[in-house]
Amino acid sequence: MMGRKMKKSKISFEAETVTKDHAKRIISEIAPKAITKLWDDEDLEAPLPIRPKKKRQRSIPDEQIPPAKKSHNLESEKPIEEEVQTSTKNTEKKESNRSKKKKKHAQLQEEQRLKGDLEMQQKALNYLSKWKHNRSEWKFEKLRQIWLQQYLLDVNKIPGEFWDSAVQYFSGSKGHSRQVVLDNAVKVIEEDERVSEENRTEDYSMKLKRARDIIQNLQ
C-alpha cells in the first residue's frame, strides 16, 4: 500500500471535475465562511485565513496636523523670517544713508547759493561806494546796476549807510533803469493799503519809506 501512489480525490464542481486542492482554493476564494460545513463533510482541510486588503492612507491637510507634527515646518520657516527681517533692515539702512546724502547735498547747495549771493552783494556795494567816493577809478558795470535796482528797497541787501548813495546813483540814471526803479517804488505804495497790520514789520516800514524817497527824488 505504501508503494502505491495515492490518487487525488476529485470533487464535482459546476459540471467540471477538479482535484480536491483545486476545489479548496476556488471555494475559499468565493465564500470561506459559508462553506465551513463543506470542509467537515468532505473531510477537507480548513481554508487558510484571508488577509484583509490594506487601506490606502489618505493625506491629511496641513490645517488638521497637530502642532507637534507641524513643529518641523515652523522651524524651517524661521530662517525665512530672519532673512526677511534682515532684508528690511538693510533696505531701511540704505534709505537712511540715501536720505542723509540728499540732505547733505541740499545743505551744500544752500551754502553755495548763500556764498554766491554774498559775493554779489559785496561786489555791488563796492561798485556803489566806488561811484560815490572814487569816481576816477569807477567803471560802469551793467550787472552791478541790475542787482542794485532789484534790491534797492531791501534793507537787508542794501544797508542804511549805502542808501543815500543809491538814491543819488539812480537819480542820475536815465532810460529803462530809471523807469524800473520808479515802477517798483510805485507798486509798493499802491499795495500798502492791502497789507495787514501783522505784516507791517520794521523792515516793511523801512521799505515803504524808501519807496517814497525814490518817488520824491526820481519823479
Buried (B, 14 or more C-beta within 10 A) or exposed (E): EEEEEEEEEEBEEEEEEBEBEBBBEEBBEEEBEEBEEBBEEBEBEEBEEEEEEEEEEEEEEEEEEEEEEEEEEEEEEEEEEEEEEEEEEEEEEEEEEEEEEEEEEEEEEEEEEEEEEEEBBEBBBEBBBBBBEEEEEBEEEEEBBEBBBBBBBEBEBBEEEBBEBBBEBBEEBEEEBBEBBBEBBBEBEEEBEEEEEEEEEEEBEBBBEBBEBBBEBBE
